[in-house]
């Protein structure tokens, strides 16, 4: 993910071609460290994204539209005051530094023309977006303010002079001869790799980009500089020269790297050496960055939402585990009830031997074949009959407590099983719609507080699931459906499936409901085992081996009245043992 100086060089050129002389119409700040500029030119509008987040710092055009805060932050209001309605003069990049300087033709309070710079510094955790007045070079404000207490090099505060980040003192590879290249590379640490030597001496190239250049040259990516000879340096120079020549002529195309599923996983400022199970998509720099960060942002949002729901579920599981421990202790204590009854019966049978004031009595246990003696504690202030009544009351209370605790423990175990099932659904959630369904389910069950409707508005009805179950085709041509959450499981099993369809689920393990659509046909054993492997994979036992999976006809599956989502009972089942396999069948693209 090298958003390095060479990549920004391509971004800057494309921005000049598309946005120069464009007018800044609107400015938004959708996130704490992100700015969106709406820029219009005759017949077209563009969204320019500037981000100063430590992990996602970047600048590029985007097609994404996200929610904006109802009240704009102070920095956004300042940008609107100084830049809205202004024209963009040009985009500048000092050398191959990761700095984008947006020069703007603006007006001051008296209507006089002034030039301002909106500078996006892409420097990892030191990234910033700073508004500077030209030519005075005075900072108007920055999205991240700090003083000398944080940085000895400079202060980013209103009224302070703008000082660029420290220079790298590296050589610009766009304008370098072969002799200079050799001299510069060989001046580095000979024990370092060739890629590291390039990154430390040539400007605008990140370590990943340098490694790819070495690989494109037909060399090992970890080749040490000390092991390089004439052939290696010549091959590397030719590769670098080809790329820099294309960059100078603005013919260079960025490369978006996608996995086997077509999901973006990386990007580079030039095409890289082919890799197994990966494909490259060449295109514009802005387009490439937007595609990559769209996927990355969506994935991070998904993981963040998953984490929030997981925290809620784990908190409830922890509470239930404590509750269940107390209930089991109550059941254990209730096991003493029979002893209390025995004490009471022995006291009644031996009232003539018990006197008031006795603290204990030793009596023969006539329930014991050996008629062993048993010592019974007494309350001295009570008679024998009164002591017997005390024990009978303890017996009755312990017995009732045991029954109640047993029922409560059963309910707690069912709720724990339900929450473990929700956790399994959470693991399988692949997009925000899946998470929304799980959140609605948890809200409906009372684990998440429901947002009260605004005055005058009706409460929204509980919507039906929006997403569809996963669909597969077995090697024998049977359609197999897999539910991704409890609400989907209920719909799939109780409404979608026919009575003669085959229903599968892991035995006593939370997981998805799986349906084989039979269409009245007999299901071959191969299809049954493939569906069972899917059921094992889409469960809490996906990392295990030899997982038991029950299967039966759909007509033998029932949902008890008042049961939680996803909970069913079934009969006439058979069990197979399989290893979880996500590739057991061919998925059907939606």
N, C-alpha and C positions, 0 to 999 in steps of 0.2 A: 504494500500500500504506500508507494513512494510519491507523496505529493511534494516532489522536490522542485528545485529551481528550473530544471529543464521542462517539467510538466507545466509549471506556471508560465513559462515562456510561450508555450503553445496556447494556453488559456488567454494570456494577454493579447496575443496577436488576433485571436478570434473575437475577443471583446472589442478591440479597436475596429474590426471590420463590421461588426454588427451594431455597436452601440455608440460609436463616435458621433457627436452632434445630437445624440438623443436627449430627450428631456426627462428629468426625474419627476414623475407625477406623484407617487406615493412612497412613503417609507414606513415599514413595519418592523417590530422587534418581537417575533414570535417566541423567542427563548432568551434567556439571560445573556447569552454571549453570541447571539445571532441576529443579523440585520438582513432585511429583504428590501431591495430597491426596485420599484416598478418603473421601468424606463420605456418611453415610447418614441418611436420614429414613424414617419408617414406610413400608414397601413400596417403597422406591427407594434406589438408590445412584448417586452421581455421582463423576466424576473431574475435579478442578480442577487445571489446569495453570498453573504460574507459571514464567516463563522470564526470565532476566536476561542472555541473550546479546545482544551488541551489535547483531546483525543480525536477531534474531528475538524481541526482548523483547516479552512479551505476557502476558495473563492471561485465561483463558477455560475453559469446560467442554470436555472432549474425550471422544471415544469410543475413541480409540486406546489400545492397550496395547502397550508396548514392553518389551524386556529390561531387567532391573535388575541392577546389579552384585552379585556374591556377598557382598561386604563393603560395608556402607553407609558413605558418607563421614561425616566428623565432623559436618558441619553437619546432615546427615540424622538422625544419632543424637541431636543436641541437640534438633531439632524433635520427634522421637519422645518424648523425655523430657518436654518441656514441653507438647506439644499433643495427643498421642494420647489419645483418650477425652474430650477437651474439647468443649464446645458452642460453635457459632458464634453470637455475639450479633448481629452485622450486618456488612455491607460498607459502607465509607465511601469517598467520593472528595472531597478538598478542592477545592471549586469545580469547574473543568474541568481540573485538573492531571492529568497522567498518573501518578497515584499511587493504588493500591488498598490501603486499610487494612482488613485482616480482623481485627475485634475478636473475641476468643475468651474464653470463661468457663472458666478453668482452675483448677488446684489447685497449691499449693506443696508443699514437702517435708513440712510439718506438716498437710496436708490442708485448709488454709484457702483460701477462694475468692479468686482473684486474676484480674485482667484482663490479657491480653497482646495484643499486636498483631503480626500478621505482615504486613509492609508490602512490597508489590511496587512498585518504582519503575521505570517504563518510560521511560528517558531515553537511548536509544541506547547509546553506549559507556559511559555513566555509570549504566546500569541496575544494579539491585541488589535483593536480597531480604533483608530485615532483620527479626529478631525483637526486639521491644521490650517491656520490662516496664512496665505502667501501674499507677498514675498517676505512678510515679517517672520515667518517660520515659528509662529506662536501656537501652542496647543489650545484649542477651544475646549476640548474634553476627550476622554477616552472611555471605551466601554469597560475597561479595567483600569482603575486608578491605582497608583502606588507611588510611594516616596522613596527617598534614599534609604529608609529603614529596610526596604525590601530589595532595592537594586542600587548598588554603588555607581553603576554606569550612568543612570539617568532617572529622572522623575517624570511620571505621566500624570500631570495635574494641570487644570486650567490655568493659563497665564504663564506657564513655563515654556522655555524654548524647546522645540522638537529636536531630539537627538536620535538619529537612526540607531538600530541595534548594532552591536559590534561587528565589524567586517570580518570575513573569514580569511582574507589574504590568500585566497586560492586563485588559480589560473582559470580563466574562462576557456572552456574546451571548444567553444565555437570559433575561436580565432587563435589557433595554436598550430605550429609547424610540427612535422614529425620529429625533428631534432630536439625541439623544446619538450615535446611529449616524452621522449626517451629520458632526457636529462631530469625532468621533473619527477617522473615515476621512479627512476633509479636513485633519486635523492632520499627516498623514504626508507623506512625500516625494512631491511632485507628479510627479516624473520616474519614479517607480516604477509598476509595473503595479497595477491595481486588486486583483488577487489577492494580491500581496505586501503591499499596504497593509492588507488585511483580516487577513492572517496576523500582521502585526506589531502590530496593535492589539486584536484580538479573541482571547480565550482559547479554547483547546480546538480550534482549527481549523488543520489542516495546509495547506501550499501546494497539494497535489493537491485537497483538499476545497474550498478557496477557488476554485481554477480551475473546478471543476465547478459551484460555485454561480454563478459569473459566466456560464458557458455556459448553465445553466438559466434565467438571466435574459434570455437572448436576446442576450447581448453577446459580443464577441470575447474569448477567454480571456486574450490578451496586451494588452488595452486599458489604456492608460496612465491614471493618475488625473487627470493634467492635461487629458485629453480627455473627462472625464466631466462631464455636465451634470445638470440636474434630472431628465430622463427616465431616464438610466442609474442614478443613485443611487436613484431611486424603485423602479425595476424590481428592483435588487439587494436593497433593503430588504424588498420584498414576498416575494421568494424566501427570504431568510434568516428572515423572520418566520414563514412557513409551516412551515419545518423546525424552528425552535426551539419553536414552539407544539406541534407533534407530539411533540417531545422532552420538553417539560414535562409533557405529558399521558401520556407513555410509550406513544404510538401510533406512534412512528417505527420504521421497518423498515430494516435494513441491506441493502446491495445487493452481491451477489457477481457479479463480471464474469467471464464465460467466453468463450473464443475459439470459433472455428467448430467445433472438435473437442469442445467441451463441457468443456475443461480450465480450472480457475480461474486467472485471471491477475492479478486485483486485487480490492479490496473498498473500500466506502465506507460512511459512517454513514447515508447516505440514497440514494435513487434518483438516478441521474445522467442527463444527456442521452443519448439513444440514439446508438450508434456502429455503423458498418458492420462486418459480420463479427464482431460481439460481441453477446452476449445477457446480460441481467441476471436474476438470481434473487433475489427479495426473501425475507427471512426474519429469524429472530432473530439477535442480535448474536453470541452464543456459537456458534451453529450455523454462521454465516457465517465467523467466524474459524477454527473448527475445520476446515471444508472447505478453506479457502484454505491454511492452514499444513500440513495433511496433504499436499496436493499439493506445496507448496513444499519441505517436508522430504524427501518421497520423491524429488523431483527433485535436491535437493542431495546426498542419500545416493547416488543413482544416479551423479551426476557425480563424487563422491568415489571411489566404487568403480571407475568407469571410469578415473579418473586413476591409481589404484593399479595396475590391470592394464596400462594403457598404459605406465607407467614400467617395468614388468617386460619388456614386449615391446620397447620402445625400447632398453633396456639390452642385450637379447639381439641386437637388430639391429645395434647399434653394435659388439658383440663379434664378430659374424659378418662385418661389413664389414672390420674389421681383419684377421681371419683370412683372408678371401678375398683381400685385397690381398697378403698374404704368399704365399698359394698361387699367385696369378698371377705374382708375382715369381719364384717357383720354376720355374714353367712357362717364363717368359721366359729364365731362366738355363739351363734345360734345352735351349734352342735352340742353345746353344754346343756341344752334344754332337757334332754332325757335324764341327766344327772339330777337336775332340780326336781323333776317329777319323782325320781327314785327316793330322794331325801324326804319329800313330802309323804309318800306312801309309807316309808319305814317309820317316820315319826307318828303317823296316825295309828299304825299297828302296834306301837309301843308307848302310848301316851302314859300308861301307868308307871313307866320307868323314868319319866322325865319330870323334873321338878323345876319351878321357877328359880332363876339365879344360876343355873348350869350354863357354862360357856361352850360345852360340846358334849356329845354322847357317842358312845361306841355301841353299834347295833349290828346284829347278824343280817347279812344281805340274803334274804330268802330267794332272790332271783338268781343267785349264784349257786351252781351245782355243789360247790364245796362249802357253801354257807360261810363265806369269809366275812370277817368283821370289817365294818366301815365306820370311819369317824365322821360325824356330821356336826359342823359348827352351828352354834345356837346364839340367839340374842338373849342375854340373861334376864332382861326385863319382861320377856314374854313367856307365856305358857307353852307347853308342847304343841297344843292345837294351833295356837297363834303362830308359832314357828313353822308349822306345817303349811299354814295358809300363805306365809311369806314365800316359801319355796314353790307352792303351786302358782302364785302370781308371777314369780320369776320365770317359771316354766312357760306360762301362757304368753308372757311378753317376749321371751326369747324365740318361741315358735312363730309368733306373728311377725317379729322382726326378720326372722330368717326367710319367711315367705315373701315379705315385701322386698327385702334386699335381693333375693333371688330374681324376682321380676325386674327390679331396677337394674341389676347386673346384666340381665339378658338384653334389656333395651340399650344399655351402654355399649355392650358388645356389638349390637346391630349398628349403632350409630358410628362406632369406630370402624366397622367394616365398610359402612357407607362412605366415610371420609377418606379411607384408603382408596376406595374406588374413584373418588373425585381427584385424588392425587394422581392416580393412573391416567385419568382423562386429561389432567393438566400436562402430564408428560407428553401426551400425544398431540396437544394443541399446536397447530401449525401456523395459525394466523390470528388476527385480532377478532375475527368473527367467532372462531372457536372459543376464545377467552370470554367474549361477551356472553355466549350461551352458558358457560360455566358460572360466570358471575351472576347471571339472572337466576340460575338454579340455586346458588348459595344464598342469594337475596330472598328467593321464595321460601327457603328452608329456615330463614331467620338468622343466618350466620353473618350476613352483611346488612347493616341498617339501610332500609329503603329510604330514598330521598323523598321528602314530602313534596307533593305537587304545589305549584304556585296557587295563591288564592284565586278562585274563579275558574281554575282548570280542573278537568276530571282526571282521576287516576288512570294512567295508561294500562290497558289490558296486557296480560302476560302474553308476549308474542310466541308464535310457533318457532321451532328451530329454523334458522336461516340456512345453515350449511347442510350439505348432503353427506351421507355416510360414504366411506371409502368403498370403491368398487373394484373388484378383481375378476379375472377370467381364469378358471382352472385349466390344467393341461387337457382335460376332457371336454372343455367348452362350457362348463357350468358358471353361472354368474354367482359371485360371492360378495356379500355386503358386510362391512365392518362399522359398527357404531363408534364414534369418537368421544362421546360423553354420555352421561346418564339420561339426559333428555332424549338424545338421539337413540340410545339403546331402547328406551320405552317405545318410541315411535316405530323403530325398525322391527322390534319383536312383536308388539301388540297390534300394529296397524298395517305395516308394509308386508310382513311375511304371511304366507298362506299356511293353512293347517298342515300340509304335507311337506313343507320345507323343513330342512334340517337346521336345528338351533345348536350352537356350540358355545361353550364358556369354560374357562379354566376352573378346575375343581377346588372350591374353597379359597380361591385367590382372586382378588379384585381385578377386573379387566373388562374388555369390550364384549358385547354380544355379537356373534358372527352368524350369518344366515347363508345357507346354500339354497339358492332358488332351484328347486327340482323340476318344476313344470310337469309334475306327474311322472317323472322318470326315476329309475333306480340310480342312486348315487354310487359311482365306483369307489373302491377303497382308496385309490390314488388321490382323487379329489377330496375325499374325507380327510386324509392325512395332511394334504396341503392346507385345507381350511383350518385344521387343528393347529398346524404350525403358525398360521396367522393369529389365531386366538391366543396362543402362548406368547407370541411376540407383542401383541397389543394388550399386555397385562403387566402386573407388577413382577412377574417372573420372567421378564424378557431376557435377563442376564443369566438365567439358570439353564439347566439341562434336564432332559427327561421330565418334562412338565406334564402333569395329568390334566387332560381336557375331557370334559363330559359332553356328550351329544345325545340328542333325542329329537323326536318330531316336535314341530312348533306347537301342535295341539295339546301337548303335555306340559306346556309352560304356562303358568298362571301368575298373576300379580295380586297379592293379598290386598284387601281393602285398607286404605290409609298408609300403605307402605311408601317408603321414600323412593325418589326417582332412581330407576335402574335396578330396583330390588324385585326379584321374581323367585318363585318356587317351581320345581319341576320334578317329574317322575319318569320311570321307565327309561332311565338313561344308561348309556354304556360309556366306558372310559378308555381313552387311548393315551399313550405316553409319547410325547414328541419333543423335539428340540425347536425352540423359537426360531423362525426364519422370516425376515421381512421380504425376501425375494421368493417366497414359496409359490407365488402366482404373479401373473403379469397384471400390473395396475391398469385401469382404464382411465385415460385422461378425461377430465371434466370438460 
